[in-house]
């Protein structure tokens, strides 16, 4: 199935009485209907959101923070939904509010609609770099993708041919271990494949070790404790190629046991630099009765990745406190590389002789065909689900706001009652003064008696100023 093409008008040229349109064809994956623009804009017709000016509302939230108050989850949800009407020049101010909310105790009650609204607003503003930075910084912003926002971003970046951005969305899904949605899985797979093709022509990535330049001088710095680094092989994966490789192995494995999925799974292990796992997979295939099993092109790509890997020598052990995270990155020695290459050649020969290598399969075309079939199946399902979800978010927001207003009213009533009780108590004391006069007089008589001053002795004594008193006292003690 051929990809849809959308005509995008880049500009308009005027020449006397003639009108020319500059047209560019952009390859689109998801249809325009998938974004559900009308259903998404319908939420702004809610009376709750119509009354709110985004800048004035944000200013009140800022004042609440400054008074040691904490805006609620529904407050930030309203702000995110009104962000699309704000001035783009004020985005730094709005972003800081979401940052402060993430560091408050209320962050545990965050609503999923807030993240979705924030992502859509930044995408509409064209703030892709800001959006990607916010998505990366989960600690300080806590913005997570849902299936529909992930699909919108993947489609947007792929349409713009910004494959690095699309690959970042796929990596984010991998780090969250969420490829449950079939359409998200295929879009991520396609984005990873295109990005890896770009990276194959680039020089090898060098991980940032965050080590200062050694000037030969020993420097000491006091620390509270020595942190022992730990490499988790997930969030700590150093290079983009390795992260994409791990994501590719996951999505390909989830797509079942086909020639296409097996082929890309093998390539994923190669980019992930887990060549031993890839070779174990090939060894498993040679014992299988299926035929064909793997694409010849992807088999060659795995061999090329193994050939291009740079071996390293085992470093000497370091003392506690000198060990850093980059010292724990996995590596392959020259001996291991030689063993892997020999085993790879043997397994390739066995697979080819048994007819398990497909020579005439175009994996890229097959992937694209599978993606378009998946889009055709899940687009109408997702469109209906999004429309229903937007309505649920509006109802939930209204309910939460009503509950919040009721809580505020109840608290205000409690304060009013307490204030009224104090006023009544003071008034009662005035009205019952003559009845309670004896008790009041008794309380006064029970007050402690101050001893009168009987004698005053005048002495001539030098009193030093406050700044010199401590010095003089120390000098006296030393004598």
C-alpha positions in Angstrom: 0.0 0.0 0.0 1.5 3.3 -1.1 2.0 6.1 1.4 -0.4 9.0 1.5 0.9 12.3 0.2 -0.2 15.6 1.7 0.2 18.8 -0.3 1.7 21.4 2.0 1.7 25.0 0.8 5.0 26.5 1.8 4.4 30.0 0.5 2.6 32.2 -2.0 4.4 34.2 -4.7 2.7 37.2 -6.4 3.7 38.4 -9.8 1.4 41.2 -11.2 -1.9 39.5 -11.7 -0.7 36.0 -11.4 -0.8 33.9 -8.3 1.6 31.0 -7.9 1.6 28.4 -5.1 4.8 26.7 -4.0 3.8 23.2 -3.2 5.9 20.5 -1.6 4.9 16.9 -1.2 5.4 15.5 2.3 5.1 11.8 3.0 2.4 11.3 5.6 1.7 8.1 7.6 -1.3 8.8 9.8 -4.2 10.7 8.3 -5.3 14.2 9.4 -8.3 12.7 11.1 -6.1 10.9 13.6 -5.2 14.1 15.5 -8.9 14.6 16.3 -8.5 18.4 16.1 -12.2 19.1 16.3 -12.8 16.9 19.3 -9.7 18.3 21.0 -10.8 21.9 20.4 -14.3 21.1 21.7 -12.9 20.9 25.3 -12.2 24.6 25.2 -16.0 25.2 24.8 -16.5 24.0 28.3 -17.6 27.0 30.5 -14.9 26.2 33.0 -12.1 26.8 30.5 -13.8 29.7 28.6 -13.7 32.0 31.7 -10.0 31.6 32.2 -7.2 33.8 30.8 -4.0 31.7 30.7 -1.6 34.5 31.8 -3.8 35.7 34.7 -4.4 32.2 35.8 -0.6 31.4 35.6 0.2 34.6 37.6 -2.2 33.4 40.4 -0.5 30.0 40.5 2.9 31.8 40.7 1.6 33.8 43.7 0.3 30.7 45.3 3.8 29.1 45.0 5.4 32.2 46.4 3.1 32.1 49.5 4.3 28.6 50.2 1.0 27.3 48.8 0.7 24.4 46.4 -1.6 24.5 43.4 -3.5 21.3 42.9 -3.4 18.8 40.0 -6.6 20.2 38.5 -5.1 23.7 38.5 -2.1 22.5 36.4 -4.4 20.5 34.2 -6.4 23.7 33.5 -3.2 25.6 32.8 -2.0 23.0 30.4 -5.3 23.0 28.5 -5.2 26.8 28.2 -1.6 26.9 27.2 -2.5 26.8 23.5 -4.0 30.2 23.8 -1.0 31.7 25.6 1.7 33.9 24.1 4.7 31.8 22.9 7.0 34.4 24.3 5.8 33.5 27.8 6.6 29.7 27.5 9.6 30.0 29.8 7.3 31.4 32.5 4.7 28.6 32.0 7.4 25.9 31.9 8.7 27.0 35.3 5.3 26.5 36.8 5.2 22.9 35.6 8.7 22.5 37.0 7.7 23.8 40.4 4.6 21.6 40.4 6.8 18.5 39.8 8.8 19.3 42.9 5.7 19.7 45.1 3.8 17.2 47.2 0.8 17.5 44.9 2.8 15.9 42.0 1.7 12.5 43.0 -1.8 13.4 41.9 -0.9 14.5 38.4 -3.5 13.9 35.7 -2.8 12.2 32.4 -4.7 14.9 30.6 -2.2 17.5 31.7 0.7 15.7 30.0 -1.3 15.2 26.8 -2.4 18.9 26.7 1.1 20.1 27.3 2.6 17.9 24.5 -0.1 19.1 22.0 0.4 22.7 22.9 4.2 22.6 22.5 3.8 20.7 19.2 1.3 23.3 17.9 3.8 26.1 18.8 6.5 24.3 16.9 8.6 24.1 20.0 10.0 20.6 19.2 13.4 21.2 20.9 11.7 22.4 24.1 9.2 19.5 23.9 12.0 16.9 23.5 13.9 18.4 26.4 10.9 18.3 28.7 10.2 14.7 27.7 13.8 13.7 28.5 13.8 15.4 31.9 11.4 13.1 33.7 12.8 14.0 37.1 12.2 17.8 36.8 9.0 17.8 34.7 7.5 14.3 34.9 5.8 14.4 31.5 5.0 11.0 30.1 3.6 10.0 26.7 0.4 8.2 26.3 -0.2 6.0 23.2 -2.0 8.7 21.2 0.5 11.5 21.9 3.4 9.2 21.1 1.7 8.3 17.8 1.1 12.0 17.0 4.8 12.9 17.7 6.1 9.9 15.7 4.0 10.8 12.8 4.9 14.5 13.0 8.7 13.9 13.1 8.6 11.2 10.4 6.6 13.5 8.2 9.1 16.3 8.8 11.9 13.8 8.1 13.3 14.6 11.6 14.3 11.0 12.2 16.3 11.9 15.3 13.3 13.3 17.0 11.1 10.3 16.0 13.8 8.0 17.3 13.9 9.8 20.7 10.2 9.1 21.0 10.8 5.4 20.3 13.7 5.4 22.9 11.4 7.1 25.5 8.9 4.3 24.9 11.7 1.7 25.3 12.9 3.3 28.6 9.3 3.2 29.9 9.0 -0.4 28.7 5.7 0.4 27.0 5.2 -0.9 23.4 1.8 -2.3 24.2 0.0 -0.4 21.5 0.4 -2.1 18.1 0.4 1.1 16.1 2.9 2.8 18.4 5.1 -0.3 18.1 5.1 -0.2 14.3 5.7 3.5 14.1 8.6 3.2 16.6 10.0 0.3 14.5 9.9 2.4 11.3 11.4 5.4 13.1 14.3 3.3 14.5 15.0 1.8 11.1 15.3 5.2 9.4 17.4 6.7 12.2 19.8 3.8 12.2 20.3 4.3 8.5 21.3 7.9 9.2 23.7 6.9 12.0 25.4 4.2 9.9 27.0 7.0 7.8 28.1 9.0 10.9 31.4 8.5 12.8 31.3 6.3 15.9 29.7 8.0 18.9 32.0 8.6 21.9 30.2 8.5 25.2 30.5 11.6 27.4 32.5 10.5 30.4 32.1 13.8 32.2 35.7 13.8 33.2 37.6 17.0 33.5 40.9 17.4 31.6 43.9 16.1 33.7 46.4 18.9 34.2 48.7 16.7 36.2 48.0 18.4 39.5 46.4 16.5 42.4 43.2 18.0 43.6 41.3 17.2 46.7 37.6 17.7 47.3 35.7 16.9 50.5 32.6 14.7 50.0 30.1 13.2 52.5 30.4 9.7 51.2 31.8 7.7 48.3 29.1 6.8 45.8 29.6 3.4 44.1 28.5 3.6 40.5 26.1 1.1 39.1 25.4 0.3 35.4 21.8 -0.8 34.9 22.0 -1.5 31.1 18.9 0.5 30.6 18.8 4.1 31.6 22.6 4.2 31.6 23.1 2.9 28.0 25.8 5.4 26.7 25.2 5.8 22.9 22.1 6.4 20.8 22.9 3.4 18.6 22.9 1.1 21.5 19.6 2.5 22.8 18.0 2.2 19.4 19.4 -1.3 19.1 17.8 -2.4 22.4 14.5 -0.7 21.4 14.6 -2.6 18.0 15.1 -5.9 19.7 12.0 -5.3 21.9 9.6 -4.2 19.1 10.8 -6.9 16.7 10.3 -9.6 19.3 6.9 -8.4 20.2 5.8 -8.6 16.6 5.9 -12.4 16.5 8.1 -15.0 14.9 8.3 -13.9 11.3 11.2 -13.5 8.8 10.9 -9.7 9.2 10.8 -9.7 13.0 13.7 -12.2 13.3 15.8 -10.2 10.8 15.4 -6.9 12.6 15.8 -8.6 16.0 19.2 -9.8 14.9 20.2 -6.3 13.7 19.0 -4.9 17.0 21.3 -7.1 18.9 24.2 -6.0 16.7 23.6 -2.2 17.3 23.0 -3.0 21.0 26.5 -4.6 20.8 25.2 -7.8 22.4 26.8 -10.0 19.8 26.7 -13.1 22.0 22.9 -12.9 22.3 22.6 -12.5 18.5 24.8 -15.5 17.9 22.8 -17.6 20.4 19.7 -16.6 18.4 21.3 -17.7 15.1 22.3 -21.0 16.8 18.6 -21.5 17.8 17.5 -20.8 14.2 19.7 -23.4 12.7 17.9 -26.1 14.8 14.5 -24.9 13.7 12.4 -26.5 11.0 11.2 -23.2 9.6 12.4 -21.9 6.3 13.3 -19.2 5.5 14.3 -17.7 8.8 16.3 -14.5 8.3 17.0 -12.0 5.6 20.4 -12.1 3.9 20.7 -8.3 4.0 20.1 -8.2 7.7 22.5 -11.1 8.3 25.2 -9.1 6.4 24.4 -6.0 8.5 25.0 -8.0 11.7 28.3 -9.2 10.4 29.3 -5.7 9.4 28.5 -4.4 12.9 30.6 -7.1 14.4 33.5 -6.3 12.0 33.4 -2.6 12.8 33.3 -3.0 16.6 36.4 -1.5 18.3 37.8 -4.0 20.8 39.2 -2.8 24.1 41.6 -4.1 26.7 40.5 -4.9 30.2 41.4 -1.9 32.3 43.3 -2.3 35.6 41.2 -2.2 38.7 40.6 1.2 40.4 40.5 2.1 44.0 37.2 3.0 45.7 36.2 6.5 45.0 38.0 6.6 41.6 35.5 4.4 39.8 33.1 6.1 37.5 30.1 5.0 35.6 32.0 4.9 32.2 34.4 2.4 33.8 31.4 0.0 34.0 30.3 0.3 30.3 30.4 -3.2 28.7 33.1 -3.8 26.1 34.5 -6.5 23.9 38.1 -7.6 23.9 40.1 -8.5 20.8 39.9 -12.2 21.8 36.1 -12.1 22.2 35.7 -10.4 18.8 37.8 -13.0 17.1 35.7 -15.8 18.7 32.4 -14.1 17.7 33.6 -13.6 14.1 34.6 -17.3 13.8 31.3 -18.5 15.3 29.3 -16.1 13.1 30.9 -17.4 10.0 30.2 -21.0 11.0 26.5 -20.3 11.8 26.1 -18.3 8.5 27.4 -21.3 6.5 25.0 -23.7 8.3 22.0 -21.4 7.7 22.8 -20.8 4.1 23.3 -24.5 3.4 20.0 -25.4 5.0 18.2 -22.8 2.9 17.1 -20.7 5.9 18.5 -17.4 4.5 16.1 -15.4 2.3 17.9 -13.6 -0.5 15.0 -11.9 -2.3 13.1 -10.3 0.6 13.1 -6.5 0.7 12.8 -5.9 4.5 12.2 -2.1 4.3 9.3 -2.6 1.8 7.9 -5.3 3.9 8.1 -3.2 7.1 6.4 -0.3 5.3 3.7 -2.6 4.0 3.1 -4.0 7.5 3.0 -0.4 8.9 0.3 0.7 6.5 -1.8 -2.3 7.2 -1.5 -1.6 10.9 -2.5 2.1 10.3 -5.5 1.0 8.3 -6.6 -1.3 11.1 -6.1 0.9 14.2 -6.7 4.4 12.9 -10.5 4.3 13.2 -10.2 2.5 16.6 -7.9 5.1 18.0 -9.9 8.0 16.7 -13.0 6.7 18.4 -11.0 6.0 21.6 -9.5 9.5 21.6 -12.9 11.2 21.2 -14.2 9.2 24.1 -11.1 9.9 26.2 -11.4 13.7 25.7 -14.9 13.6 26.9 -13.9 11.6 30.0 -11.1 14.1 30.8 -13.6 17.0 30.6 -16.0 15.3 33.0 -13.2 14.3 35.4 -11.8 17.8 35.4 -15.2 19.3 36.2 -15.8 16.8 39.0 -12.3 17.4 40.5 -12.8 21.1 40.4 -16.2 20.9 42.0 -14.7 18.8 44.8 -11.9 21.3 45.2 -14.3 24.2 45.5 -16.3 22.3 48.1 -13.2 21.7 50.1 -12.2 25.3 50.0 -15.8 26.4 51.0 -15.7 23.9 53.9 -12.3 25.2 55.1 -13.6 28.8 54.8 -16.7 27.9 56.9 -14.4 26.3 59.6 -12.3 29.5 59.7 -15.5 31.6 59.9 -16.9 29.5 62.7 -13.6 29.7 64.7 -13.5 33.4 64.3 -17.1 33.8 65.4 -16.5 31.7 68.5 -13.6 33.9 69.5 -15.8 37.0 69.1 -18.6 35.4 71.2 -16.1 34.5 73.9 -14.8 38.1 74.1 -18.4 39.4 74.1 -19.4 37.0 76.8 -16.6 38.2 79.1 -17.8 41.8 78.7 -21.4 40.9 79.4 -20.6 38.7 82.4 -18.0 41.0 84.0 -20.0 41.8 87.1 -20.9 38.2 87.6 -17.3 37.1 87.3 -15.8 40.2 89.1 -14.8 38.2 92.2 -13.0 35.6 90.1 -11.2 38.2 88.1 -10.1 40.0 91.3 -8.9 36.7 92.7 -6.8 36.0 89.7 -5.3 39.5 89.9 -4.5 38.9 93.6 -2.7 35.6 92.7 -0.3 37.4 90.4 3.4 37.1 91.7 4.5 40.1 93.7 7.5 42.0 92.4 10.2 42.8 95.0 10.7 46.5 95.3 14.1 48.1 94.8 15.4 49.0 98.2 18.8 50.4 97.5 20.6 51.8 94.4 24.4 51.8 94.4 26.2 54.0 92.0 29.5 52.7 90.7 31.9 54.2 88.2 32.6 51.4 85.8 33.8 51.4 82.2 31.5 49.4 79.9 33.2 48.3 76.7 31.2 48.4 73.4 29.6 45.0 72.4 32.2 44.3 69.7 35.1 44.5 72.3 33.4 42.6 75.1 34.2 39.1 73.9 37.8 40.0 73.3 38.3 41.4 76.8 36.6 38.4 78.4 39.0 36.0 76.5 42.1 38.1 77.6 40.9 37.9 81.2 40.5 34.2 81.1 44.0 33.7 79.6 45.5 35.6 82.6 
